[in-house]
C-alpha cells in the first residue's frame, strides 16, 4: 500500500503505461499519470482509477524537456506526497534503416527514451534516498538485446536504459532503493503497429503480449515482495529472446 506516497508513470495515457498506472493504483499507490499531448486519454485513465476507488492525477510534461522533471515532481509532491515509485515508460519511435536515420530522429528517440528517463530517475532519487525506500522501473525492450533492423536509434536507447538500470541500482541498493527494468517483446499496442510481420512468427507463444501482462511484472518489481530484486531486467516476450 502507498500510505500517501505517489507513483509516477510516464507515458501513462495509453497502452502499457495506462495498464501500469491502473495496476499500481489497484495496489494502493496514488498515481501521477504523465502525458505529453493526449490530455483526454490521460484523463480517461484517471477516471478509470478513481472509479475503482483509487487516486490519480493527470500531469502534462514532455520528458525530453530538460525542465520537465522538476515541474512534474514538484506538482505531484505538492498535491499528493513524495514520489517513491517511478516508472519510466514514455517512449517514441522514428524508424528507418541506419543510412536514412537523420540526426533529428536519432536525437529525438534518445532524448525521450534514455535521457528523459535519466533526468526523471535523478530527480526521483532525492526523496527516495531520504526515505530509504524507493522503486524505479524502466520500460526497456527486447530490441535492446535482439537486432530489429530499422530501429538502430530505438535499440541504442533501450540498451542504454538497461545499462543505466544496472549502474544506478548498484549505486543506491544499500539505501533501500531498487532499480529494475522490464523488456517487453511484441506487445499489442498502437506503438507496435506495423512491427508484427515476421516478428510474430518468431515468438514461441505465437501471439503478441498484452499491456496487462507487462504491467503485472512492473507491479511485482514495485512491490515490497521485490525488495531484494535490483539491477535486473525482466523479459516479457513470449519466449522470443530465448
C-alpha positions as CSV (number, residue, x, y, z in Angstrom):
1,X,0.0,0.0,0.0
2,X,1.2,3.5,-0.8
3,X,0.3,5.2,2.6
4,X,0.1,8.6,0.9
5,X,3.0,8.0,-1.3
6,X,2.9,8.6,-5.0
7,X,3.9,6.5,-8.1
8,X,4.7,8.4,-11.3
9,X,4.1,6.6,-14.7
10,X,5.5,8.5,-17.7
11,X,3.7,8.0,-20.9
12,X,0.7,6.8,-18.8
13,X,-2.1,7.8,-21.1
14,X,-2.3,4.7,-23.3
15,X,-1.0,1.2,-23.9
16,X,1.5,-0.2,-21.5
17,X,1.7,3.0,-19.5
18,X,-2.1,3.1,-18.9
19,X,-2.1,-0.6,-17.8
20,X,0.8,0.1,-15.4
21,X,-0.9,3.2,-13.9
22,X,-4.2,1.3,-13.3
23,X,-2.3,-1.7,-11.9
24,X,-0.3,0.4,-9.4
25,X,-3.4,2.2,-8.3
26,X,-5.0,-1.2,-7.6
27,X,-2.0,-2.0,-5.4
28,X,-2.7,1.1,-3.4
29,X,-0.5,3.7,-4.9
30,X,-1.7,7.2,-5.7
31,X,-0.7,7.6,-9.3
32,X,0.6,10.5,-11.4
33,X,-0.4,9.8,-15.0
34,X,2.1,11.7,-17.1
35,X,1.3,12.5,-20.7
36,X,2.9,14.6,-23.4
37,X,0.0,15.6,-25.7
38,X,-3.1,13.4,-25.2
39,X,-4.8,15.1,-22.3
40,X,-8.2,13.4,-23.0
41,X,-6.6,9.9,-22.9
42,X,-4.8,10.7,-19.6
43,X,-8.0,11.9,-18.0
44,X,-9.7,8.8,-19.1
45,X,-7.1,6.7,-17.2
46,X,-7.5,8.9,-14.2
47,X,-11.3,8.5,-14.2
48,X,-10.9,4.7,-14.5
49,X,-8.6,4.7,-11.5
50,X,-10.9,6.9,-9.5
51,X,-14.0,4.9,-10.4
52,X,-12.2,1.8,-9.0
53,X,-11.6,3.7,-5.7
54,X,-8.1,4.9,-6.3
55,X,-6.4,8.3,-6.5
56,X,-4.8,9.7,-9.6
57,X,-3.9,13.0,-11.3
58,X,-3.0,13.6,-14.9
59,X,0.1,15.7,-15.4
60,X,1.4,17.1,-18.6
61,X,5.1,17.1,-19.4
62,X,7.4,16.1,-22.3
63,X,10.1,14.0,-20.7
64,X,12.5,15.2,-23.4
65,X,12.3,18.7,-22.0
66,X,15.2,19.3,-19.5
67,X,12.8,21.3,-17.3
68,X,10.1,18.6,-17.2
69,X,11.4,16.5,-14.3
70,X,11.3,19.3,-11.7
71,X,7.9,20.5,-12.9
72,X,6.3,17.1,-12.8
73,X,7.8,16.1,-9.4
74,X,7.0,19.5,-7.9
75,X,3.4,19.2,-8.7
76,X,3.0,15.7,-7.5
77,X,4.9,16.4,-4.3
78,X,2.6,19.4,-3.6
79,X,-0.7,17.6,-4.4
80,X,-0.1,14.0,-3.2
81,X,3.2,13.5,-1.5
82,X,6.7,12.1,-2.2
83,X,7.1,10.1,-5.4
84,X,8.6,6.8,-4.2
85,X,7.8,4.8,-7.3
86,X,8.9,5.9,-10.8
87,X,8.1,4.0,-13.9
88,X,10.0,5.4,-16.9
89,X,7.6,4.2,-19.7
90,X,7.5,7.2,-22.1
91,X,8.9,6.3,-25.5
92,X,8.9,7.3,-29.1
93,X,9.9,5.7,-32.4
94,X,11.4,7.1,-35.5
95,X,12.2,4.1,-37.5
96,X,14.4,3.8,-40.6
97,X,17.5,1.9,-41.8
98,X,20.7,3.4,-40.4
99,X,21.7,5.3,-43.6
100,X,18.4,7.0,-43.6
101,X,18.1,8.0,-39.8
102,X,18.9,11.7,-39.6
103,X,20.4,13.5,-36.6
104,X,17.0,14.8,-35.6
105,X,15.3,11.4,-35.5
106,X,18.3,9.9,-33.6
107,X,18.3,12.7,-31.0
108,X,14.5,12.7,-30.5
109,X,14.4,9.0,-29.8
110,X,17.5,9.0,-27.5
111,X,16.4,12.2,-25.7
112,X,12.9,10.8,-24.9
113,X,13.7,7.1,-24.3
114,X,17.0,7.4,-22.5
115,X,18.0,10.9,-21.5
116,X,14.5,11.7,-20.2
117,X,14.4,8.6,-18.2
118,X,17.8,9.5,-16.6
119,X,16.7,13.0,-15.7
120,X,13.5,11.7,-14.1
121,X,15.4,9.0,-12.2
122,X,18.0,11.5,-11.0
123,X,15.2,13.7,-9.6
124,X,13.3,10.7,-8.1
125,X,16.3,9.5,-6.2
126,X,16.5,12.5,-3.9
127,X,13.3,11.8,-1.9
128,X,13.8,8.0,-2.2
129,X,17.3,8.1,-0.7
130,X,16.0,10.4,2.2
131,X,13.1,7.9,2.8
132,X,15.4,4.9,2.5
133,X,12.8,3.4,0.2
134,X,12.1,3.6,-3.5
135,X,11.2,1.8,-6.6
136,X,12.4,2.7,-10.1
137,X,11.2,0.5,-13.0
138,X,12.4,1.3,-16.6
139,X,10.5,0.0,-19.5
140,X,13.2,-1.2,-21.9
141,X,12.6,-3.5,-24.9
142,X,14.0,-6.7,-26.3
143,X,15.1,-4.6,-29.2
144,X,17.9,-3.5,-26.9
145,X,19.0,-7.1,-26.8
146,X,18.0,-8.5,-30.2
147,X,18.6,-6.9,-33.5
148,X,15.5,-5.4,-35.2
149,X,16.6,-3.8,-38.5
150,X,15.2,-0.3,-38.9
151,X,15.4,0.6,-35.2
152,X,19.1,1.5,-34.5
153,X,18.1,4.6,-32.6
154,X,15.4,2.9,-30.6
155,X,17.7,-0.1,-29.9
156,X,20.6,2.1,-28.7
157,X,18.3,4.0,-26.4
158,X,16.8,0.8,-24.9
159,X,20.1,-0.9,-24.5
160,X,21.4,2.2,-22.8
161,X,18.4,2.1,-20.4
162,X,19.4,-1.4,-19.3
163,X,22.9,-0.4,-18.7
164,X,21.7,2.7,-16.8
165,X,19.4,0.4,-14.7
166,X,22.3,-1.8,-13.6
167,X,24.6,1.0,-12.7
168,X,22.1,3.1,-10.7
169,X,20.9,0.0,-8.9
170,X,24.4,-0.7,-7.7
171,X,24.8,2.9,-6.5
172,X,21.6,3.0,-4.4
173,X,21.0,-0.6,-3.2
174,X,22.2,0.0,0.3
175,X,19.7,2.7,0.8
176,X,16.6,0.6,0.2
177,X,16.0,1.7,-3.3
178,X,15.6,-0.8,-6.1
179,X,16.1,-0.1,-9.8
180,X,15.0,-2.6,-12.4
181,X,13.8,-2.9,-15.9
182,X,11.3,-4.8,-17.9
183,X,11.9,-5.6,-21.5
184,X,8.7,-6.2,-23.4
185,X,8.7,-8.1,-26.7
186,X,5.9,-7.8,-29.2
187,X,3.0,-6.2,-27.2
188,X,-0.3,-5.4,-28.7
189,X,-0.3,-1.6,-28.6
190,X,-0.6,1.2,-31.2
191,X,3.1,1.8,-30.9
192,X,3.9,-1.7,-32.2
193,X,1.5,-1.3,-35.2
194,X,3.4,-2.3,-38.3
195,X,6.0,-4.3,-36.5
196,X,4.3,-7.7,-36.3
197,X,5.1,-9.1,-39.8
198,X,7.6,-11.9,-39.5
199,X,8.4,-11.0,-35.9
200,X,5.2,-12.7,-34.7
201,X,6.3,-15.9,-36.4
202,X,9.5,-15.9,-34.2
203,X,7.5,-15.7,-31.0
204,X,7.3,-19.2,-29.5
205,X,4.0,-18.2,-27.7
206,X,2.6,-17.5,-31.2
207,X,0.8,-14.3,-30.0
208,X,1.6,-10.8,-29.0
209,X,1.6,-10.0,-25.3
210,X,-0.9,-7.6,-23.7
211,X,-0.2,-4.4,-21.8
212,X,-1.7,-6.0,-18.6
213,X,0.9,-8.8,-18.8
214,X,3.7,-6.2,-18.8
215,X,2.0,-4.3,-16.1
216,X,1.9,-7.4,-13.9
217,X,5.7,-7.6,-14.0
218,X,6.1,-3.9,-13.2
219,X,3.6,-4.3,-10.2
220,X,5.8,-7.1,-8.8
221,X,9.0,-5.0,-9.2
222,X,7.3,-2.1,-7.5
223,X,6.1,-4.2,-4.6
224,X,7.6,-4.9,-1.2
225,X,7.9,-8.6,-2.3
226,X,10.6,-7.5,-4.7
227,X,12.8,-5.7,-2.1
228,X,15.8,-8.0,-2.9
229,X,15.4,-7.7,-6.6
230,X,17.5,-4.9,-8.1
231,X,19.7,-4.3,-11.1
232,X,17.9,-6.9,-13.2
233,X,15.9,-6.9,-16.4
234,X,12.7,-9.0,-16.6
235,X,12.0,-10.0,-20.1
236,X,8.3,-10.2,-21.1
237,X,8.3,-11.5,-24.7
238,X,6.6,-14.9,-25.0
239,X,10.0,-16.6,-25.4
240,X,11.2,-14.5,-28.3
241,X,14.6,-13.8,-26.8
242,X,15.1,-17.4,-25.8
